[in-house]
Amino acid sequence: MKEKSLTAKNSFSLETIKRLSLYLRNLKRLRDKGGSVISSDKITKFLNVTPEQFRKDLSYFGGFGKRGVGYGVERLIQEIEKILGVNKQRNIAIIGVGKLGSALLGFEGFSKFNLNITYAFDVGADKIGRRRDGILIEDVKNLKQVVKKNNIRIAIISTPPEVAQKITDELVSAGIRGILNFASIVLQVPAYVSVSNVDMACELESLIFFAKKKRSL
């Protein structure tokens, strides 16, 4: 079977995309260990994903590999990066430089996937004009202007929930198309804007519920 380019041809779920990201991380670890060709069994061995699911996920985008031989690790990395859009550098703006925002600014893992937080905004007079991890913190009043001028398309919101919607409205107006939301509020956005919510309290509550349930069995 000849290798095929991974271009989407069918509908797929958000869970499919999340698994692609998981595959990409594992493939990079395998590459760093010297792997060049690998089977679906080995790619998914420690991911709680079956080889069948892996092949199905790739099939949405054409799928490729050689029957009986496996997948070229470097080629598969490149193709999944294209699908996810991380094959080139993406600049990100973060709004809210409190404890969480500061931690995100200092997180080095983003750069491994061509994701760079290049703009930061806050309302605090003690923060505006200062640099944190090399990033200048700007006044949130300049948010719309800076985002539009620099053609930023992805933003992270780590503000208090009571101001998150107002910030979101400004971001959308400035051209933002994707938001990672850490504020504990459901954001209202147009259909063309994607929002991914990270609600740590909700996740912990769910975890506690299931842990308690298992303990009672």
Beta strands, then each sheet from edge to edge (+ up, - down):
strand 1: 37-38
strand 2: 71-72
strand 3: 90-95
strand 4: 115-122
strand 5: 131-132
strand 6: 135-139
strand 7: 154-157
strand 8: 178-181
strand 9: 194-197
sheet 1: 1+ 2-
sheet 2: 5+ 6- 4- 3- 7- 8- 9-
end
